[in-house]
């Protein structure tokens, strides 16, 4: 009796593996993100390999022996990609790694790097000298990126004028090169996103300070009259 039970289990074992493989395959197709999908795919591959071996189904065995390392490779690549993205979101905004892709240019006092309304085709990294946004009178410190918002502008036009007020040097990179880096390197993509959002928040803070200053100037005469 016991021997018969074990014999039945032994015959049913490959079928059980096949059913589990089918469940993992169904789970894989229900996944919405890549890492869980690849993980479920690996489980389905492993179970199908076992099923093909014990059931003697050579085609299934060979197919999933090929798919298993492919899924494993893609899973490792995706996990590394996610790690790089997380590192980019936590990292600083140092430009040292981007400098090899940039070109040096010298400017003299009075030179205009670009004017408001010009077609935007690249961004600049200030190395030395002194540069100023003429519309706001804001000086651009050394070690800052300027002109990156033109890449995101709907009409690809400069929103301000940048003038050299003291001889200096900048590094430049074209938007075409920036786009290539963006699509080839997700870390740069998140870096660029942080860079532009930081600039936008800084501009918003400056505008809020300006509005508060103007409101304070409008209220001060009334307050002075009330005291009189």
RAWO-V267297 format. One line per field, one symbol per residue. burial: b if it has 9 or more other ideal C-beta (glycine too) atoms within 8 Angstrom, else e. A space follows every 50 residues. Layout:
BEGIN
burial = ???
END
This chain:
BEGIN
burial = eeeeeeeeeeeebbbebbebbeebbebbeebeeebbbbbbbbbbbbbbbb bbebbeeeebbbbbeebbeebbebbeebbebbebbebbeebeeebeebbe ebebeebeeeebbbeeeeebebbbbbbebebbbbeeeeebeeeebbbbbb bebeebbbebbbbbeeebbbbbbebebbbebbeeebbbbbbbebbbebbb eeeeebeeeeeeeeeeeeeeeeeeeeee
END
